[in-house]
Amino acid sequence: MATILHLTTVHPRSDTRILIKEARTLASKLPYKVLLMVADGKGNLAEEQGGVSIQDIGRLGNGRLDRLFIGSWRAFFAIRRLRPAIVHFHDPELIPLGMLLKAFGYKIIYDVHEDVPRQIFSKIYIPKIIRYPASFAMSGLEWFFSRMCTAIIPATPIYADRFPAKKTVVVNNFPIGTELVVKNPTPYEQRTPSFAYLGGIETIRGAVEMIRAFECLDDIPGARLELAGEFNPPSLEAALRALPGWTSVHYHGQVGRSQVARILSKVRAGLVVLHPEPTHFESYPIKMFEYMSAGLPVIASDFPVWRRIIDGAGCGILVDPLNPRSIADAMRSILEHPAEAEAMGQRGRQAVERAYNWETEAVKLMGLYNKLLAF
């Protein structure tokens, strides 16, 4: 049986977009073996529950050079043995490998998860003096590679603007329709005054401001932040625990999808208060859509793209993400107007059912694959 290969040396094997959405969709609809190649040292898996096989090329070091050279080298020889019909890869570090594979005649799909050239300007580990030339070089590399690729799949419409239109298909990272809807959620009016943030815990994702916002809610008994995810960098955890507002935090660690659904079924609203960084302004944050899919009102950064989505659906409150008081005022409004807050959540859920769902995006993914496999 011919093989379709998804490749990442950065993302975890359980990545929602790569495994749960894209790979499982293909495995369920195409007469091909779907294989996810990872580099985590956890071993091979003949077939996980969604019908996708996993091949592990071995754990790599933490450095980008390890992923660029060692990871690419191992992946190249593994791919040459497999001879897949399509190689669908997810990391910009693998662009040189993609070029090499294209030279060997493979069909290559580049899945663009982020606007890397813009993202470089927010990388604190890159000296400011070289951020602009590094961003310019990355833009040039992507431009050149996009002319070689068989197809490009950006995760948001704005990312598509820098790639050739004829070979680009936007596949938005929207939530799976009912994945985060539990059978017996706590009735909204009976929920505690709690709010959720589930995702990467970083300074530029508003971690400090979210916790400080709870210092402004000390007059509300039981006000709590349900927090889950990984601290980045790990040293951030100690800094956040030192804040007075941490006494209002219930930290769950890293949780699976079923636990995410359970947490969201018990809170009043979801927080997505990313800082005004270049890579955030025009992003489509999956967490915002996941909160909507769970029937929660959203408290989100006031960016133009996000405003169009939230105001268009009438599903949340926009705030200044750098101002803890603004975030706290939005949470207070949610608590003081529970009927309207619940209605916001219902409108958000309806918007997901109507437009912002994976099922609509899966049709586009399948259309592209059927086209590529036909020749």
C-alpha positions as CSV (number, residue, x, y, z in Angstrom):
1,M,0.0,0.0,0.0
2,A,1.3,3.5,-0.9
3,T,2.2,5.8,1.9
4,I,1.4,9.4,2.8
5,L,4.0,10.8,5.1
6,H,3.6,13.7,7.6
7,L,6.9,14.9,9.0
8,T,7.9,17.0,12.0
9,T,11.0,17.1,14.2
10,V,9.6,19.9,16.4
11,H,6.0,19.1,17.2
12,P,4.8,16.4,19.6
13,R,3.4,13.2,18.1
14,S,0.0,14.2,19.6
15,D,-0.1,17.6,17.9
16,T,-3.7,18.5,17.3
17,R,-3.4,20.0,13.9
18,I,-0.9,17.4,12.5
19,L,-2.2,14.2,14.0
20,I,-5.7,14.6,15.2
21,K,-7.0,16.8,12.4
22,E,-4.9,16.3,9.2
23,A,-3.4,12.8,9.5
24,R,-6.5,11.2,11.0
25,T,-8.7,12.8,8.3
26,L,-6.5,11.4,5.6
27,A,-6.3,8.0,7.2
28,S,-10.1,7.8,7.4
29,K,-10.8,8.9,3.8
30,L,-8.0,7.7,1.6
31,P,-6.9,4.2,0.5
32,Y,-3.3,4.9,1.6
33,K,-1.2,4.2,4.7
34,V,-0.8,7.4,6.6
35,L,2.5,7.7,8.6
36,L,3.5,10.4,11.0
37,M,7.3,10.7,11.4
38,V,8.5,12.3,14.6
39,A,11.7,12.7,16.6
40,D,10.8,12.3,20.2
41,G,12.6,9.0,21.2
42,K,9.3,7.4,22.3
43,G,9.4,4.6,19.7
44,N,7.3,3.4,16.8
45,L,3.6,2.8,16.9
46,A,2.1,0.4,14.3
47,E,-1.3,2.2,14.4
48,E,-2.7,4.7,16.9
49,Q,-6.4,5.0,17.5
50,G,-7.1,7.2,14.5
51,G,-5.5,4.8,12.1
52,V,-2.2,6.7,11.7
53,S,1.1,4.8,12.1
54,I,4.0,6.6,13.9
55,Q,7.7,6.2,13.1
56,D,10.2,7.7,15.5
57,I,13.6,8.7,14.1
58,G,15.0,9.1,17.6
59,R,15.2,12.0,20.0
60,L,17.3,15.0,18.9
61,G,19.1,17.6,21.0
62,N,17.3,20.8,21.9
63,G,19.2,22.9,19.5
64,R,17.9,24.0,16.1
65,L,21.1,22.8,14.4
66,D,20.4,19.3,15.7
67,R,16.9,19.5,14.1
68,L,18.3,21.1,10.9
69,F,21.2,18.7,10.3
70,I,20.8,15.5,12.3
71,G,17.0,15.4,12.1
72,S,17.0,16.1,8.4
73,W,19.7,13.5,7.8
74,R,17.8,10.8,9.6
75,A,14.5,11.7,8.0
76,F,16.0,11.8,4.5
77,F,17.2,8.2,4.7
78,A,14.0,7.0,6.3
79,I,12.0,8.7,3.6
80,R,14.1,7.2,0.9
81,R,13.4,3.7,2.3
82,L,9.6,4.4,2.5
83,R,9.2,6.2,-0.9
84,P,5.9,7.9,0.1
85,A,3.5,9.3,-2.5
86,I,3.5,12.6,-0.7
87,V,5.7,14.2,2.0
88,H,3.8,16.7,4.0
89,F,6.1,18.5,6.4
90,H,5.4,21.0,9.2
91,D,8.6,22.7,10.3
92,P,10.5,25.6,8.6
93,E,13.8,23.9,9.8
94,L,13.0,21.2,7.3
95,I,12.9,23.5,4.2
96,P,16.4,22.4,3.1
97,L,15.3,18.8,3.4
98,G,12.2,19.6,1.4
99,M,14.3,21.1,-1.4
100,L,16.4,17.9,-1.5
101,L,13.4,15.6,-1.6
102,K,11.9,17.7,-4.3
103,A,15.1,17.2,-6.3
104,F,14.6,13.5,-5.9
105,G,11.1,13.8,-7.4
106,Y,8.9,13.6,-4.3
107,K,5.6,15.6,-4.1
108,I,6.1,18.1,-1.3
109,I,3.5,19.9,0.8
110,Y,4.7,22.7,3.1
111,D,2.3,23.2,6.0
112,V,2.8,26.8,7.2
113,H,1.7,26.9,10.9
114,E,3.1,30.4,11.6
115,D,4.4,33.6,10.0
116,V,8.1,32.8,10.8
117,P,9.6,35.9,9.2
118,R,7.5,38.1,11.4
119,Q,7.9,35.8,14.4
120,I,11.6,36.4,14.3
121,F,11.1,39.9,15.5
122,S,9.6,38.6,18.8
123,K,12.3,36.0,19.5
124,I,14.2,37.4,22.5
125,Y,17.0,34.9,22.1
126,I,17.9,36.4,18.7
127,P,20.0,39.6,19.1
128,K,18.0,42.6,17.9
129,I,20.8,43.6,15.5
130,I,20.3,40.5,13.4
131,R,16.5,40.1,13.6
132,Y,15.8,42.1,10.5
133,P,18.4,40.4,8.3
134,A,17.3,37.0,9.7
135,S,13.7,37.8,8.9
136,F,14.6,39.0,5.4
137,A,16.6,35.8,4.8
138,M,13.8,33.6,6.0
139,S,11.3,35.4,3.7
140,G,13.6,34.8,0.8
141,L,14.1,31.1,1.7
142,E,10.3,30.6,1.9
143,W,9.8,32.5,-1.3
144,F,12.3,30.4,-3.2
145,F,11.1,27.1,-1.7
146,S,7.4,27.9,-2.4
147,R,8.3,27.9,-6.1
148,M,9.6,24.4,-5.7
149,C,6.8,22.9,-3.5
150,T,4.0,20.9,-5.0
151,A,1.6,22.7,-2.7
152,I,1.5,25.0,0.3
153,I,-1.1,24.8,3.2
154,P,-1.1,28.0,5.3
155,A,-3.0,27.8,8.6
156,T,-4.6,31.2,8.2
157,P,-5.6,33.3,5.2
158,I,-3.1,36.1,5.9
159,Y,-0.1,33.6,5.7
160,A,-1.2,32.8,2.2
161,D,-0.5,36.2,0.8
162,R,3.3,35.5,0.5
163,F,2.9,32.3,-1.5
164,P,1.9,31.5,-5.1
165,A,-1.9,31.5,-5.3
166,K,-2.1,28.6,-7.8
167,K,-0.5,26.1,-5.4
168,T,-1.8,27.5,-2.1
169,V,-4.8,26.1,-0.2
170,V,-5.6,27.7,3.2
171,V,-6.6,25.0,5.7
172,N,-7.5,26.9,8.9
173,N,-6.7,25.4,12.2
174,F,-10.4,25.4,13.4
175,P,-11.7,23.1,16.2
176,I,-13.3,19.7,15.5
177,G,-17.0,20.4,15.8
178,T,-18.0,18.6,19.0
179,E,-14.7,17.5,20.4
180,L,-14.8,19.9,23.4
181,V,-18.5,19.6,24.1
182,V,-19.1,17.3,27.1
183,K,-22.4,15.4,27.7
184,N,-23.3,16.9,31.1
185,P,-21.6,20.3,31.5
186,T,-22.1,22.2,34.7
187,P,-25.1,24.6,34.1
188,Y,-23.7,28.0,33.4
189,E,-25.5,29.7,36.3
190,Q,-24.1,27.2,38.7
191,R,-20.4,27.6,37.7
192,T,-17.9,29.0,40.0
193,P,-16.3,32.4,39.2
194,S,-13.5,30.7,37.3
195,F,-11.9,31.4,33.9
196,A,-9.6,29.3,31.7
197,Y,-6.4,29.7,29.8
198,L,-5.2,26.4,28.3
199,G,-2.1,26.6,26.1
200,G,1.5,27.6,25.9
201,I,2.3,29.7,29.0
202,E,4.5,32.5,27.9
203,T,5.1,36.2,28.7
204,I,4.1,37.3,25.2
205,R,0.9,35.2,25.5
206,G,-0.2,37.3,28.5
207,A,0.8,35.0,31.3
208,V,1.8,37.8,33.7
209,E,-1.2,40.1,32.9
210,M,-3.7,37.2,33.4
211,I,-2.4,36.5,36.9
212,R,-2.2,40.1,37.8
213,A,-5.8,40.6,36.7
214,F,-6.9,38.3,39.5
215,E,-5.3,40.7,42.0
216,C,-8.0,43.1,40.9
217,L,-10.7,40.5,41.7
218,D,-9.8,39.9,45.3
219,D,-13.3,41.1,46.4
220,I,-14.9,38.2,44.5
221,P,-14.8,35.0,46.7
222,G,-13.5,32.0,44.7
223,A,-12.4,33.9,41.6
224,R,-9.9,31.5,40.0
225,L,-7.8,31.0,36.9
226,E,-7.8,27.4,35.6
227,L,-4.4,27.2,34.0
228,A,-3.0,24.4,31.9
229,G,0.0,24.1,29.6
230,E,3.8,24.2,29.5
231,F,5.8,27.1,30.8
232,N,8.2,28.6,28.2
233,P,10.8,29.1,29.3
234,P,10.6,26.7,32.3
235,S,12.0,29.5,34.5
236,L,8.8,31.5,33.9
237,E,7.0,29.2,36.4
238,A,8.9,30.5,39.4
239,A,8.4,34.1,38.4
240,L,4.6,33.6,38.0
241,R,4.3,31.7,41.3
242,A,5.9,34.7,43.0
243,L,3.1,37.0,41.9
244,P,0.4,37.7,44.5
245,G,-2.3,36.7,42.0
246,W,-1.0,33.1,41.9
247,T,-3.0,32.3,44.9
248,S,-6.0,32.4,42.6
249,V,-4.5,30.0,40.1
250,H,-5.3,26.3,39.8
251,Y,-2.5,24.9,37.7
252,H,-3.3,21.6,36.0
253,G,0.0,20.9,34.3
254,Q,-0.2,19.6,30.7
255,V,-3.5,18.0,30.0
256,G,-5.1,15.8,27.3
257,R,-8.0,16.8,25.1
258,S,-10.6,15.1,27.3
259,Q,-9.4,17.0,30.3
260,V,-9.4,20.2,28.3
261,A,-13.1,19.6,27.6
262,R,-13.9,18.9,31.3
263,I,-12.1,22.1,32.4
264,L,-14.0,24.2,29.8
265,S,-17.3,22.7,30.9
266,K,-16.9,24.2,34.3
267,V,-15.7,27.8,33.8
268,R,-17.3,31.1,32.9
269,A,-15.1,32.2,30.0
270,G,-11.9,31.6,28.2
271,L,-8.9,34.0,28.1
272,V,-6.7,34.6,25.0
273,V,-4.8,37.9,25.8
274,L,-1.8,37.6,23.6
275,H,0.5,40.6,23.5
276,P,0.5,43.0,20.4
277,E,3.4,41.3,18.7
278,P,3.7,41.3,14.8
279,T,3.0,37.6,14.6
280,H,-0.2,37.9,16.7
281,F,-2.0,40.8,15.0
282,E,-3.4,38.7,12.1
283,S,-3.2,35.2,13.6
284,Y,-6.2,32.9,14.1
285,P,-5.6,31.6,17.6
286,I,-6.9,28.1,17.9
287,K,-7.7,28.6,21.6
288,M,-10.2,31.4,20.8
289,F,-12.1,29.1,18.5
290,E,-11.9,26.2,21.0
291,Y,-13.4,28.4,23.7
292,M,-16.2,29.3,21.2
293,S,-16.7,25.6,20.3
294,A,-17.1,24.8,24.0
295,G,-19.9,27.4,24.3
296,L,-17.8,29.9,26.3
297,P,-17.6,33.7,25.9
298,V,-14.1,34.8,25.0
299,I,-12.0,37.5,26.6
300,A,-9.5,38.4,23.9
301,S,-6.9,41.0,22.8
302,D,-8.3,43.9,20.8
303,F,-6.7,43.2,17.5
304,P,-8.5,44.2,14.2
305,V,-8.7,40.6,12.9
306,W,-9.9,39.2,16.2
307,R,-12.4,42.1,16.6
308,R,-14.0,41.2,13.3
309,I,-14.4,37.6,14.5
310,I,-15.7,38.3,18.0
311,D,-17.9,41.3,17.1
312,G,-19.2,39.4,14.1
313,A,-20.3,36.6,16.2
314,G,-21.2,38.6,19.3
315,C,-19.3,36.1,21.4
316,G,-17.0,38.0,23.7
317,I,-15.2,41.0,25.1
318,L,-12.1,42.7,23.7
319,V,-9.5,44.1,26.1
320,D,-6.1,45.8,26.2
321,P,-3.9,42.7,26.8
322,L,-1.1,44.8,28.4
323,N,-3.5,46.1,31.1
324,P,-4.5,43.7,33.9
325,R,-7.2,46.0,35.0
326,S,-8.8,45.8,31.5
327,I,-8.7,42.0,31.7
328,A,-10.2,42.1,35.2
329,D,-13.0,44.5,34.2
330,A,-14.0,42.0,31.4
331,M,-14.0,39.1,33.8
332,R,-16.1,41.1,36.3
333,S,-18.6,42.0,33.5
334,I,-18.9,38.3,32.7
335,L,-19.7,37.5,36.3
336,E,-22.1,40.4,36.8
337,H,-24.1,39.7,33.6
338,P,-24.4,35.9,33.5
339,A,-27.4,35.7,31.2
340,E,-25.6,37.8,28.5
341,A,-22.3,35.9,29.1
342,E,-24.1,32.6,28.5
343,A,-25.8,34.0,25.4
344,M,-22.3,35.1,24.1
345,G,-21.1,31.6,24.6
346,Q,-24.1,30.2,22.7
347,R,-23.5,32.6,19.8
348,G,-19.8,31.6,19.7
349,R,-20.8,27.9,19.5
350,Q,-23.2,28.7,16.7
351,A,-20.5,30.5,14.8
352,V,-18.2,27.5,15.1
353,E,-21.0,25.2,13.8
354,R,-21.6,27.5,10.9
355,A,-18.1,28.4,9.8
356,Y,-15.2,28.0,12.2
357,N,-15.0,24.2,12.3
358,W,-12.5,21.5,11.1
359,E,-15.1,19.7,9.1
360,T,-15.2,22.6,6.5
361,E,-11.4,22.7,6.4
362,A,-11.1,18.9,6.0
363,V,-13.0,19.2,2.7
364,K,-10.3,21.6,1.4
365,L,-7.5,19.3,2.6
366,M,-9.1,16.3,0.9
367,G,-9.7,18.3,-2.3
368,L,-6.0,19.1,-2.5
369,Y,-4.9,15.5,-1.7
370,N,-7.2,14.0,-4.3
371,K,-5.9,16.4,-6.9
372,L,-2.2,15.6,-6.1
373,L,-2.8,11.9,-6.0
374,A,-4.6,11.9,-9.3
375,F,-1.4,12.5,-11.3
